[in-house]
Amino acid sequence: MNRKLELALLVAFCTFLPLYEAPKTIFWLAWLLAWGINRARERDFGGPWDLWDTLVVAWIGSGFAVAAFAGLHGAEWRAPLDLVRYGGLLLAVRRTRYSATELRWVLGALVASTLVGLAMGYRALWGGAAEQLQLNSVGHVNHTAIYLAIMLGVCVSWLFAGPQRALAAAASLVVLVSVFVTASRSAVLAALVVLPILGAGWWPRSRMPLKVASVVALLAVAGAVGGGAEVIKKHIADVEAHNMLSFRDGIWRTGLAAFERFPLFGVGMDNYSRITPAEVKAWRQQAGEDFDPRLYRQSAHGHSLVFTTLAERGLVGAAALAAVLLAWLVFLVRRRPRAGDADELMVLWGAAAAAWLVTVIVGLVNTTLHHEHALLAVLLLGLWLSRLKAA
């Protein structure tokens, strides 16, 4: 009964993750409590301390170390709680030992909630209540696009290795089309990269997934170009306006100015908006450098995982994040699917690989590993790592 309750709470969290804020938070906390109580009763927390525990704890701790020495003041002590939220989820999930059936419930809840969220989003879009496609609890269209691109990897992995392939194909198609509807160029690019890479991951078992994924990616590009998709129109308009980066170059210069001024600990998490032109001007003058206000732009965040991390967390926070991402990549490469692997292990590898690819690719020009898509990414990573330990 305790195990069933724990699983039910995790499934509920996955169900509400892209839909509603309060239930998502309540079930996240309830699951962590149930997980802790059950492991304490069993006197088994999933094995001894290891590399991943060290990396994640350092990642979480870096946020508070940055807060103690932040160059600017505002949200630097509250913002690291976001690291606690998804770092704690990763620490706990990777120490679970869910069965294949239980894992299907979790992944099924993620897929179902995404489809329900899309139905709600399209209703708001077509009804005039929203101007862009958004998942209700994920919010801004760029963040929605990141979430959808990761979920595309889940759906495609299910299609390649799981049962009910017709349903998986339909879900994959809906999510892929929706990524294009968001008109997020980086998310579209990430989705198109995810497809063939996941197909290649299945090469030891079958050549067909790579062929299918490559054909679908090519057809998607051809359809978008030939059909005049919004993402194509957006790109053409930005190129013609000589603004292909949508003002990101000015935002990034602002972040780099902050990083140069506070190289070790940055300005503090969520303090990017406090980097004003006046601050940048003063820093440049102190360094004996010229200041041209036309080259800098103030923003709520850095529109890049790289520039946001460097500006807000400095080298300390950037090193902790880089270590996690590097370990993630190394594990994906070294423990890539083999012909004899169980279906659920291959699905989870594909989901974790998609989460890494989207986080890194989209992270070049948008702020990934943040809020809902961070929770989704680390959940998929944690589930895969937990299955590796059980394999």
Stockholm file with secondary structure:
# STOCKHOLM 1.0

chainA/1-391         MNRKLELALLVAFCTFLPLYEAPKTIFWLAWLLAWGINRARERDFGGPWDLWDTLVVAWIGSGFAVAAFAGLHGAEWRAPLDLVRYGGLLLAVRRTRYSATELRWVLGALVASTLVGLAMGYRALWGGAAEQLQLNSVGHVNHTAIYLAIMLGVCVSWLFAGPQRALAAAASLVVLVSVFVTASRSAVLAALVVLPILGAGWWPRSRMPLKVASVVALLAVAGAVGGGAEVIKKHIADVEAHNMLSFRDGIWRTGLAAFERFPLFGVGMDNYSRITPAEVKAWRQQAGEDFDPRLYRQSAHGHSLVFTTLAERGLVGAAALAAVLLAWLVFLVRRRPRAGDADELMVLWGAAAAAWLVTVIVGLVNTTLHHEHALLAVLLLGLWLSRLKAA
#=GR chainA/1-391 SS CHHHHHHHHHHHHHHHTTTCHHHHHHHHHHHHHHHHHHHHHHTCCSSSCCHHHHHHHHHHHHHHHHHHTCSSCSSTTTTHHHHHHHHHHHHHHTTCCCCHHHHHHHHHHHHHHHHHHHHHHHHHHHTTSCSSCCCTTTCSHHHHHHHHHHHHHHHHHHHHHSSCHHHHHHHHHHHHHHHHHHTCHHHHHHHHHHHHHHHHHTTTTCSHHHHHHHHHHHHHHHHHHHTTCHHHHHHHHHHHTTCTTTTHHHHHHHHHHHHHHSTTTTTCTTCGGGCCHHHHHHHHHHTTCCCCGGGCCCCSSCSSHHHHHHHHHHHHHHHHHHHHHHHHHHHHHHTCCCTTCCHHHHHHHHHHHHHHHHHHHHHTTSCCSCHHHHHHHHHHHHHHHHHHHHC
#=GC SS_cons         CHHHHHHHHHHHHHHHTTTCHHHHHHHHHHHHHHHHHHHHHHTCCSSSCCHHHHHHHHHHHHHHHHHHTCSSCSSTTTTHHHHHHHHHHHHHHTTCCCCHHHHHHHHHHHHHHHHHHHHHHHHHHHTTSCSSCCCTTTCSHHHHHHHHHHHHHHHHHHHHHSSCHHHHHHHHHHHHHHHHHHTCHHHHHHHHHHHHHHHHHTTTTCSHHHHHHHHHHHHHHHHHHHTTCHHHHHHHHHHHTTCTTTTHHHHHHHHHHHHHHSTTTTTCTTCGGGCCHHHHHHHHHHTTCCCCGGGCCCCSSCSSHHHHHHHHHHHHHHHHHHHHHHHHHHHHHHTCCCTTCCHHHHHHHHHHHHHHHHHHHHHTTSCCSCHHHHHHHHHHHHHHHHHHHHC
//
